[in-house]
Each structure stands twice: as structure tokens, then as C-alpha cells.
Amino acid sequence: MEISAFTLSPSTPFLNTKKFTNRSSYLKFNPISLSSSNRSLDLNPIHGHSDLAAHRSSPICSSSRFSTWISARPFVSDRWKRDFRVEATSIPKNADESSKSSSLIQTLEIALMFGLWTLFNIYFNIYNKQVLKVYPFPVTVSTFQFFTGTVLVILMWAFNLYKRPKVSRSQLVAIIPLALVHSLGNLFTNMSLGKVAVSFTHTIKAMEPFFSVLLSLLFLGETPTVWVVGSLVPIVGGVALASLTEASFNWAGFWSAMASNLTNQSRNVLSKKVMVKKEESIDNITLFSIITIMSFIMCLPLTLFMEGVKFTPAYMQAAGLNVKEVCLRSLLAALCYHAYQQVSYMILQRVSPVTHSVGNCVKRVVVIVTSVLFFQTPVSPINSLGTGVALAGVFLYSRVKRIKPKPKVA
């Protein structure tokens, strides 16, 4: 809606702002016709100190033309003032309605992104677990996921779905350590998913806040508040309780998930420590795209060195695998992985890190419950209690992060 401004200019007559339809309601003051009157003009009663009677008997006051002009309605009528007041008050009302509508649309967009983030994450964990059950090569699986993401990024830039970035050499050097820990984080997660249940992997990954606080203290010098430290107690206790009663527990899956926590939080700390120059900063989506390409370049030689060429159809047929099923589920898992990571960065660009952390906690709860129902994972009451306590601690941690320490008075 367009809003027109009302201004008064010395060069613009005031009467031009309003057109009167009833011209008989006022009489123009014509000095020539007034001076041609047979009656004399005695201005002494006006400028002198005479009484009210003298004013009434004054020839100028008794002139019919002049009295009509004096008694004419003012140029700005009360009705015009009322109309102007109504119009002036209606503009903020419409503007407020427009702002409310825009705010509602933004809220719905963010809610949709959170829903897609959770949905893509659920399907990624299901398809990924199905592949790793029959194809126990997590490095190859991780490399294929980064390869799929690289193809999508190149297509996105080629068809101008997102502007191709211009990245300097110094920026690329700064992104390399981020890509390294990102690659290791995905690799360790896949190693854990191949060894233990999806629900247990995500229960252990609930300890990410613990590593975040620890690494921030060691490398950034950020001392946590008492509230933050207190919120870590139920996280650690809940994970320990769930680990003791986990049916699929093994140390390889446990330490892989813990290493995933360490590397993922190292990425956050490095991003704060390295990408500090605002003039050299890039947006989150572009950063994720570059990290994906770098991760594929890093993982490809690692795959050939650690697991060799185990992704050919001849090898999978010799291993008794259904090539079509494995390839299709691997592709779906890779697409879901890149999609949920992309949406995660898009959400982070729109909301605060604390809101993103709360959403991540809710997403983890949904993933755990869905995986337990889908894979029919046996869960004991104590195991459920430990998982619930750990996730409650994560939610509490995301809330107390809002509390800022009081500045020390010198």
C-alpha cells in the first residue's frame, strides 16, 4: 500500500491542498470594489482605543461585503479537519496490518523449514542405517554423500539457483580446517550408526553441549556461567544411564559418536576463531557449499586408502548384495543428508543460534522416537529415562544460554 506524505511548502499556497465545492460559502476580498464604495473608511476606531460601540458604528464594520467576508467559514473547515484526522489514523492501522501479515508469513516459512529439517533428518537416519547394516563401509558411504552434495552444489551454481560466490585465497585457507572437522564429524557419525542403534547414537550426540562448553573454555577463553554448568549435569548423567542399559552397546559405536561430538563442536569453535573478519565473511549457505566440495576432495583419497574400491557393482554382487536396493537407498540417504544440512544453514541464517539449538533438540527427540518405532529397537524403562534426562538437559542448556553473566563492577 502506498502512503503519501503531507507537506507544507512556503512556495505552495495553502489553499491548493483543498478544493472547495461550495464557492458561495465565502467572499473574496476585493480591495478595488471596497475602495469604490460611497461610504468613507474611518480606520480610527480599529487602531484607536475606542469602546465596543464605536467599533460597531464603524463604517468598515458595517460594510455588508466586509462583514460577509469576516463571517465566512474558515479556509480549513472542521469537516476537513475530521476527514484529515480519519485518513491520518487509518495509515498506521493499515501499515500495522501489513507488518503483522508479513511477520506471520515469515513465521510460517521458518516453521516449514524446521519441519523439513526434521523430516529430512529422519529419512537420512533410516536409509543410512539400512545401507550400513548390509554395506559396512562408512568411509565409502560418507564420501558418496559428499559427492552427491558436490554435484547438487555445482548444478545449483550452473543454473543460477544460487549466486556463484567469489572466494579469495585467504577465505579458502580459512575454510579448510572447517571442512576437515566437518568431514570427520560425518564419518564418525556413520561409523557409530553402523555399530549401534540410531536412538543410541543420537542419545550420545546429545552431549554436544558438553564439548561445546569445554572447547570454548580451552580455546576461546569463554568461562561458562553457573547455570550452563548446572545444565550439563543432567546431560552427562542421562547419557551415562542410557549407555549402561543400552542393548546394542559396544565401545566402537560409543567412541565414534563421542568423536563425532568432538569434531562437530570443533567446527563451531573454529568458525568463531578463524572467520572473524566481517569484511571477509560469507553467508552460511555458500560456506556449507564450499565445505561440501572440500570434504569430498578430502575423503576421496582417504576412502581408497582405508577401504579400497568397494563400491563397484561387481564387488556388491559378489558380496551377495542387491545392487539396485543398496544404490537407491544410498542415493536417498545422500540427498536427505545434503537437504537437511542445507536447510539447517538456511534456518541459522534466519534465527538466533539459541533458537536453532532448541530446534535441534526437538529434532533429536523426534528422530530417536521415530527410529525406535521403525526399527523396533528394544528399549528398557531405565534406558528411556536416561535418554529423556539427557534430552531435557540439552533443552535446559539451550534456555540458560540466554542468561548473560553480569559485568563485574570494578
C-alpha positions as CSV (number, residue, x, y, z in Angstrom):
1,M,0.0,0.0,0.0
2,E,1.4,3.4,-0.9
3,I,1.5,6.1,1.8
4,S,1.5,9.7,0.6
5,A,3.3,12.3,2.7
6,F,1.6,15.6,3.5
7,T,4.0,18.6,3.4
8,L,3.6,22.3,3.5
9,S,5.9,24.4,1.4
10,P,6.4,28.2,1.5
11,S,6.2,28.2,-2.3
12,T,2.9,26.3,-2.4
13,P,-0.3,28.2,-1.4
14,F,-2.1,26.5,1.4
15,L,-5.4,26.7,-0.5
16,N,-4.0,24.4,-3.2
17,T,-4.2,21.5,-0.8
18,K,-8.1,21.6,-0.7
19,K,-10.6,22.3,-3.4
20,F,-13.9,23.8,-2.2
21,T,-17.0,22.8,-4.0
22,N,-19.3,25.5,-2.4
23,R,-17.9,28.7,-3.6
24,S,-20.8,30.7,-2.1
25,S,-19.7,30.0,1.4
26,Y,-17.0,32.7,1.3
27,L,-16.5,36.0,-0.5
28,K,-13.2,37.1,-2.0
29,F,-11.7,40.2,-0.5
30,N,-11.5,42.8,-3.4
31,P,-9.7,46.0,-2.4
32,I,-10.8,47.7,-5.6
33,S,-14.6,47.2,-5.1
34,L,-14.2,48.1,-1.4
35,S,-12.4,51.4,-2.2
36,S,-15.0,52.3,-4.8
37,S,-17.8,52.3,-2.2
38,N,-19.6,55.6,-1.5
39,R,-19.0,55.1,2.2
40,S,-15.9,56.6,3.8
41,L,-13.5,54.4,5.6
42,D,-12.6,55.6,9.0
43,L,-9.9,53.4,10.4
44,N,-9.5,55.2,13.7
45,P,-12.0,53.0,15.6
46,I,-9.9,50.0,14.7
47,H,-6.5,51.3,15.5
48,G,-7.6,53.6,18.3
49,H,-8.7,52.9,21.8
50,S,-12.5,53.3,21.3
51,D,-15.1,51.2,23.0
52,L,-17.2,48.4,21.6
53,A,-20.0,50.7,20.4
54,A,-17.5,52.7,18.4
55,H,-16.4,49.5,16.7
56,R,-20.0,48.6,15.8
57,S,-20.7,52.1,14.4
58,S,-17.5,52.0,12.3
59,P,-18.2,52.2,8.6
60,I,-15.8,49.3,7.8
61,C,-17.5,47.0,10.2
62,S,-20.9,47.9,8.9
63,S,-20.0,47.2,5.3
64,S,-22.1,44.3,4.1
65,R,-19.3,43.0,1.8
66,F,-16.7,43.1,4.5
67,S,-18.9,41.7,7.2
68,T,-19.8,38.8,4.9
69,W,-16.1,38.2,4.3
70,I,-15.3,38.4,8.0
71,S,-18.2,35.9,8.8
72,A,-17.2,33.5,6.1
73,R,-16.2,29.9,7.1
74,P,-12.5,29.4,7.7
75,F,-10.4,28.0,4.9
76,V,-9.8,24.8,6.9
77,S,-13.2,23.6,7.9
78,D,-14.0,21.3,10.8
79,R,-15.2,18.7,8.5
80,W,-12.0,18.8,6.5
81,K,-10.0,18.5,9.8
82,R,-12.1,15.5,10.7
83,D,-11.5,13.9,7.4
84,F,-7.8,14.5,7.7
85,R,-7.7,13.0,11.1
86,V,-9.5,9.9,9.9
87,E,-7.1,9.5,7.0
88,A,-4.1,10.1,9.2
89,T,-5.1,7.4,11.7
90,S,-6.0,4.9,9.0
91,I,-2.5,4.8,7.6
92,P,-0.8,3.4,10.7
93,K,-3.6,0.9,11.0
94,N,-3.1,-0.5,7.5
95,A,0.6,-0.4,8.0
96,D,0.3,-2.4,11.2
97,E,-1.9,-4.9,9.5
98,S,0.7,-5.2,6.7
99,S,3.5,-5.7,9.2
100,K,1.5,-8.4,11.0
101,S,0.8,-10.2,7.8
102,S,4.5,-10.1,6.8
103,S,5.5,-11.3,10.3
104,L,3.0,-14.2,10.0
105,I,4.4,-15.2,6.6
106,Q,8.0,-15.2,8.0
107,T,6.9,-17.3,11.0
108,L,5.2,-19.9,8.7
109,E,8.3,-20.0,6.5
110,I,10.6,-20.7,9.5
111,A,8.1,-23.3,10.8
112,L,8.1,-25.0,7.4
113,M,11.9,-25.1,7.4
114,F,12.0,-26.7,10.9
115,G,9.6,-29.3,9.7
116,L,11.6,-30.1,6.6
117,W,14.8,-30.2,8.6
118,T,13.3,-32.8,10.9
119,L,11.8,-34.8,8.1
120,F,15.0,-35.0,6.0
121,N,16.9,-35.9,9.1
122,I,14.5,-38.8,9.9
123,Y,14.8,-40.2,6.4
124,F,18.6,-39.8,6.4
125,N,19.0,-41.8,9.5
126,I,16.6,-44.6,8.4
127,Y,18.1,-45.0,4.9
128,N,21.7,-44.6,6.2
129,K,21.2,-47.3,8.8
130,Q,19.7,-49.7,6.3
131,V,22.7,-49.2,4.0
132,L,25.3,-49.5,6.7
133,K,23.7,-52.7,8.0
134,V,24.5,-54.6,4.8
135,Y,27.3,-52.5,3.5
136,P,29.7,-51.9,6.4
137,F,32.0,-49.3,4.8
138,P,31.3,-46.0,6.5
139,V,34.2,-44.1,4.8
140,T,32.9,-45.0,1.3
141,V,29.3,-44.1,2.4
142,S,30.5,-40.7,3.7
143,T,32.4,-40.0,0.5
144,F,29.4,-40.8,-1.6
145,Q,27.3,-38.4,0.4
146,F,29.8,-35.6,-0.1
147,F,30.0,-36.5,-3.8
148,T,26.2,-36.2,-4.1
149,G,26.3,-32.9,-2.3
150,T,29.0,-31.6,-4.6
151,V,27.0,-32.5,-7.7
152,L,24.0,-30.6,-6.3
153,V,26.1,-27.5,-5.5
154,I,27.6,-27.4,-9.0
155,L,24.1,-27.7,-10.5
156,M,22.8,-25.0,-8.2
157,W,25.6,-22.6,-9.3
158,A,25.3,-23.7,-13.0
159,F,21.6,-22.9,-13.3
160,N,21.9,-19.7,-11.1
161,L,19.6,-21.2,-8.4
162,Y,22.1,-19.6,-6.0
163,K,24.7,-17.0,-6.9
164,R,28.1,-18.4,-7.5
165,P,30.4,-17.0,-4.9
166,K,33.7,-15.2,-5.5
167,V,36.0,-16.6,-2.8
168,S,39.5,-15.3,-2.1
169,R,42.5,-17.5,-1.4
170,S,42.6,-16.4,2.2
171,Q,39.0,-17.4,2.7
172,L,39.7,-20.9,1.2
173,V,42.6,-21.3,3.5
174,A,40.4,-20.4,6.5
175,I,37.7,-22.8,5.4
176,I,40.0,-25.8,5.1
177,P,40.0,-26.7,8.8
178,L,36.3,-26.3,8.9
179,A,35.9,-28.8,6.0
180,L,38.3,-31.2,7.7
181,V,36.3,-31.4,11.0
182,H,33.0,-31.4,9.1
183,S,34.2,-34.5,7.2
184,L,35.4,-36.2,10.3
185,G,32.1,-35.5,12.0
186,N,30.0,-37.1,9.3
187,L,32.5,-40.0,9.1
188,F,32.3,-40.7,12.8
189,T,28.5,-40.5,12.8
190,N,28.3,-43.1,10.1
191,M,30.7,-45.3,11.9
192,S,28.5,-45.1,15.0
193,L,25.3,-45.7,13.1
194,G,26.9,-48.9,11.6
195,K,27.7,-50.3,15.0
196,V,24.8,-49.3,17.4
197,A,21.2,-48.3,17.2
198,V,20.2,-45.0,15.7
199,S,18.5,-44.0,19.0
200,F,21.7,-44.7,21.0
201,T,23.9,-42.7,18.6
202,H,21.6,-39.7,18.9
203,T,21.5,-40.1,22.7
204,I,25.3,-39.9,22.8
205,K,25.3,-37.0,20.4
206,A,23.1,-35.2,22.9
207,M,26.4,-34.5,24.7
208,E,27.4,-31.9,22.1
209,P,26.8,-29.0,24.6
210,F,29.3,-30.5,27.0
211,F,32.0,-30.5,24.3
212,S,31.0,-27.0,23.2
213,V,31.5,-25.6,26.7
214,L,34.8,-27.5,27.1
215,L,36.3,-26.4,23.8
216,S,35.1,-22.8,24.2
217,L,36.8,-22.7,27.6
218,L,40.1,-24.1,26.3
219,F,40.5,-22.3,23.0
220,L,38.3,-19.2,23.3
221,G,38.6,-18.4,27.0
222,E,34.8,-18.3,27.4
223,T,34.0,-19.1,31.1
224,P,30.6,-20.7,31.4
225,T,28.0,-19.4,33.8
226,V,26.8,-21.4,36.8
227,W,23.5,-22.1,35.0
228,V,25.3,-23.5,32.0
229,V,27.4,-25.8,34.1
230,G,24.3,-26.9,36.0
231,S,22.5,-27.8,32.8
232,L,25.4,-30.1,31.8
233,V,24.8,-32.4,34.8
234,P,21.6,-34.0,33.6
235,I,23.1,-34.3,30.1
236,V,26.1,-36.3,31.2
237,G,24.1,-38.3,33.8
238,G,21.4,-39.1,31.3
239,V,23.8,-40.3,28.6
240,A,25.7,-42.5,31.2
241,L,22.4,-44.0,32.4
242,A,21.3,-44.8,28.8
243,S,24.7,-46.3,28.0
244,L,24.6,-48.7,30.9
245,T,21.2,-50.1,29.8
246,E,21.6,-50.0,26.0
247,A,21.0,-53.4,24.4
248,S,23.2,-52.6,21.3
249,F,26.0,-51.1,23.3
250,N,29.6,-51.6,22.0
251,W,32.7,-49.4,22.6
252,A,33.3,-48.8,18.9
253,G,29.9,-47.2,18.4
254,F,30.1,-45.3,21.7
255,W,33.5,-43.7,21.0
256,S,32.6,-43.0,17.3
257,A,29.6,-41.0,18.5
258,M,31.7,-39.2,21.1
259,A,34.3,-38.4,18.4
260,S,31.5,-37.0,16.3
261,N,30.5,-34.7,19.1
262,L,34.1,-33.5,19.5
263,T,34.6,-32.8,15.8
264,N,31.3,-31.1,15.2
265,Q,31.8,-28.8,18.1
266,S,35.4,-28.1,17.0
267,R,33.9,-26.9,13.8
268,N,31.8,-24.3,15.7
269,V,34.8,-23.2,17.7
270,L,37.0,-22.9,14.6
271,S,34.4,-20.9,12.8
272,K,34.4,-18.4,15.7
273,K,38.2,-18.3,15.9
274,V,39.0,-18.2,12.2
275,M,36.2,-16.4,10.4
276,V,36.5,-13.2,12.5
277,K,36.9,-10.5,9.8
278,K,33.5,-9.2,8.8
279,E,34.7,-7.9,5.5
280,E,35.8,-11.4,4.5
281,S,32.8,-13.2,5.8
282,I,30.4,-15.2,3.6
283,D,26.9,-16.3,4.0
284,N,26.1,-19.7,5.6
285,I,24.7,-21.4,2.5
286,T,27.8,-20.5,0.5
287,L,30.0,-21.6,3.4
288,F,28.3,-25.0,3.5
289,S,28.5,-25.4,-0.3
290,I,32.3,-24.8,-0.2
291,I,32.7,-27.1,2.8
292,T,30.8,-29.9,1.0
293,I,33.1,-29.7,-2.1
294,M,36.2,-29.6,0.1
295,S,35.0,-32.6,2.1
296,F,34.6,-34.7,-1.0
297,I,38.1,-33.8,-2.2
298,M,39.5,-34.8,1.3
299,C,37.5,-38.0,1.7
300,L,38.1,-39.5,-1.8
301,P,41.8,-40.4,-1.2
302,L,41.0,-41.5,2.4
303,T,38.4,-43.9,1.0
304,L,40.8,-45.5,-1.5
305,F,43.4,-45.8,1.2
306,M,41.3,-47.3,4.0
307,E,38.6,-49.3,2.2
308,G,39.7,-49.6,-1.4
309,V,37.3,-49.9,-4.3
310,K,34.3,-51.5,-2.6
311,F,31.6,-49.6,-4.5
312,T,31.6,-51.4,-7.9
313,P,28.5,-53.4,-8.9
314,A,30.8,-56.5,-9.4
315,Y,32.0,-56.3,-5.8
316,M,28.5,-55.8,-4.4
317,Q,27.1,-58.7,-6.4
318,A,30.0,-60.9,-5.2
319,A,29.1,-59.9,-1.6
320,G,25.5,-61.1,-2.2
321,L,24.0,-57.6,-2.1
322,N,21.1,-56.3,-4.0
323,V,22.9,-53.7,-6.1
324,K,19.8,-51.8,-7.1
325,E,18.5,-51.6,-3.5
326,V,21.8,-50.5,-2.0
327,C,22.5,-47.9,-4.6
328,L,18.9,-46.4,-4.4
329,R,19.0,-46.2,-0.6
330,S,22.5,-44.8,-0.6
331,L,21.4,-42.1,-3.1
332,L,18.3,-41.3,-1.0
333,A,20.4,-41.1,2.2
334,A,22.9,-38.8,0.5
335,L,20.1,-36.5,-0.9
336,C,18.5,-36.3,2.5
337,Y,21.8,-35.6,4.2
338,H,22.6,-32.7,1.9
339,A,19.0,-31.4,2.1
340,Y,18.8,-31.4,5.9
341,Q,22.3,-29.8,6.2
342,Q,21.3,-27.1,3.7
343,V,18.0,-26.4,5.4
344,S,19.9,-26.2,8.8
345,Y,22.1,-23.5,7.4
346,M,19.1,-21.6,6.0
347,I,17.4,-21.7,9.4
348,L,20.6,-20.5,11.1
349,Q,20.7,-17.5,8.7
350,R,17.1,-16.5,9.8
351,V,17.0,-17.2,13.6
352,S,19.4,-16.9,16.5
353,P,21.8,-19.7,17.5
354,V,19.8,-20.3,20.7
355,T,16.6,-20.8,18.7
356,H,18.5,-23.1,16.3
357,S,19.8,-25.1,19.3
358,V,16.2,-25.5,20.7
359,G,15.0,-26.7,17.3
360,N,17.9,-29.2,17.1
361,C,17.0,-30.6,20.5
362,V,13.3,-31.1,19.4
363,K,14.5,-32.7,16.1
364,R,16.7,-35.1,18.0
365,V,13.8,-36.2,20.2
366,V,11.7,-36.9,17.1
367,V,14.5,-38.8,15.4
368,I,15.0,-41.0,18.4
369,V,11.3,-41.8,18.8
370,T,10.9,-42.5,15.1
371,S,13.9,-44.7,14.8
372,V,12.8,-46.8,17.8
373,L,9.4,-47.3,16.3
374,F,10.7,-48.0,12.8
375,F,13.5,-50.4,13.7
376,Q,11.6,-51.8,16.7
377,T,14.6,-51.2,18.9
378,P,14.3,-52.8,22.4
379,V,14.3,-50.0,25.0
380,S,14.2,-50.6,28.7
381,P,12.4,-48.2,31.1
382,I,15.8,-47.1,32.6
383,N,17.2,-46.6,29.1
384,S,14.2,-44.4,28.2
385,L,14.7,-42.5,31.5
386,G,18.3,-41.8,30.7
387,T,17.6,-40.6,27.2
388,G,14.8,-38.4,28.5
389,V,17.0,-36.8,31.2
390,A,19.8,-36.2,28.7
391,L,17.5,-34.5,26.2
392,A,15.9,-32.5,29.0
393,G,19.3,-31.3,29.9
394,V,20.0,-30.3,26.3
395,F,16.8,-28.2,26.3
396,L,17.7,-26.6,29.6
397,Y,21.2,-25.8,28.2
398,S,19.7,-24.0,25.2
399,R,17.5,-22.0,27.5
400,V,20.1,-20.9,30.0
401,K,22.4,-19.8,27.2
402,R,20.3,-16.7,27.0
403,I,21.3,-15.7,30.5
404,K,24.3,-13.4,30.2
405,P,26.7,-13.0,33.1
406,K,26.6,-9.7,35.0
407,P,29.5,-7.4,34.3
408,K,32.0,-7.2,37.2
409,V,32.0,-3.9,38.9
410,A,35.5,-2.5,39.4
